[in-house]
């Protein structure tokens, strides 16, 4: 037997009635001083008791007989089986696993802190019981290995200023990374009969030794991008202003005055502080 086998055993209620009959018979025998019958019914009672067991909802019992796999009982209820059977309980409930934060290097070699959250459950009790030593510890170790591998496949973030733009990053591509992690975990845990219901990154940050430097870099990148946008808008506004002045013949400006106007407008529009203009009430030359 190398795969799960679902079995159905006898109901425990009929055997419970028989057990009660044995107990009553033993009591009657001792009352009537029939010692041999008393010992017979006592032995039958003791032999019957170990056969009773319960299977609660979303749990299972793996049945063994002298080391041989007999089958698995998954249907909840009250059962009786051969008292010589060994019964091993395996939960079929969904379980959460929150891994510890581990330090790994991303695709670009930057040290990061990362952890994973996984939701899993046992789908094959034979594999969970016999193909791995401890399936819960197996989930823990393989989750750690999977998240380490995942972190090495993708960069933490894009660095477009260095020409290293990536389609998928750990920080921005949450759905894609979660799907990749779930697939990697499912492949690793299949040999233990474990089904991965969900997997995602629970914690993600740069390692402490480079966190400050990376924060400054992100701030600088954001500032440069903002300035680029401001300058682009300012040029557009200056162009529009000159075009309107020329079209409506409000004032005629030579190239020198156009250059001065452009310079003043660019200062006003691109400055990160409030501008205090000086009003000229004279001529354009003063």
Secondary structure, DSSP 4 states (H G I P E B T S, - for coil): --S--B---EEHHHHHHHHHHHHHHHHHHHHTT-HHHHHHHHHHHHHHHTTEEEE-TTEEEEEEETTEEEEEE-S-EEEE--TT-EEEEEE-S-EEEEPPPEEEE-TTS-EEEEEEEEEEEES-HHIIIIISS-HHHHHHHHHHHHHHHHHHHSBSS-BGGGTB--S-BTTT-HHHHHHHHHHHHHHHHGGGTEEEEEEEEEEEEE-HHHHHHHHHHHHHHHHHHHHHHHHHHHHHHHHHHHHHHHHHTS----HHHHHHHHHHHHHHHH-SS--------S-TT-
